[in-house]
């Protein structure tokens, strides 16, 4: 899997935790392949609740 510099820039720009008190403690993970048996409904709820959806949207660009 290869990501372009612009893809990483989009993820960084979409950081919903930019005002975190310890920004160096924020990490981003990328799956090497699609998750099997993922509870996508619950993941969507969590993403909405925690603003992570902004990061996911950035990857779709």
MODELLER restraints for C-alpha pairs under 7 A, 6 or more apart:
rsr = mdl.restraints
at = mdl.atoms
rsr.add(forms.Gaussian(group=physical.xy_distance, feature=features.Distance(at['CA:1:A'], at['CA:32:A']), mean=6.68, stdev=0.5))
rsr.add(forms.Gaussian(group=physical.xy_distance, feature=features.Distance(at['CA:7:A'], at['CA:59:A']), mean=6.40, stdev=0.5))
rsr.add(forms.Gaussian(group=physical.xy_distance, feature=features.Distance(at['CA:10:A'], at['CA:58:A']), mean=5.41, stdev=0.5))
rsr.add(forms.Gaussian(group=physical.xy_distance, feature=features.Distance(at['CA:11:A'], at['CA:55:A']), mean=5.54, stdev=0.5))
rsr.add(forms.Gaussian(group=physical.xy_distance, feature=features.Distance(at['CA:11:A'], at['CA:58:A']), mean=5.37, stdev=0.5))
rsr.add(forms.Gaussian(group=physical.xy_distance, feature=features.Distance(at['CA:11:A'], at['CA:59:A']), mean=6.44, stdev=0.5))
rsr.add(forms.Gaussian(group=physical.xy_distance, feature=features.Distance(at['CA:14:A'], at['CA:54:A']), mean=5.64, stdev=0.5))
rsr.add(forms.Gaussian(group=physical.xy_distance, feature=features.Distance(at['CA:14:A'], at['CA:55:A']), mean=5.45, stdev=0.5))
rsr.add(forms.Gaussian(group=physical.xy_distance, feature=features.Distance(at['CA:14:A'], at['CA:58:A']), mean=6.27, stdev=0.5))
rsr.add(forms.Gaussian(group=physical.xy_distance, feature=features.Distance(at['CA:15:A'], at['CA:55:A']), mean=6.23, stdev=0.5))
rsr.add(forms.Gaussian(group=physical.xy_distance, feature=features.Distance(at['CA:16:A'], at['CA:51:A']), mean=5.87, stdev=0.5))
rsr.add(forms.Gaussian(group=physical.xy_distance, feature=features.Distance(at['CA:16:A'], at['CA:52:A']), mean=6.73, stdev=0.5))
rsr.add(forms.Gaussian(group=physical.xy_distance, feature=features.Distance(at['CA:16:A'], at['CA:54:A']), mean=6.61, stdev=0.5))
rsr.add(forms.Gaussian(group=physical.xy_distance, feature=features.Distance(at['CA:47:A'], at['CA:53:A']), mean=4.71, stdev=0.5))
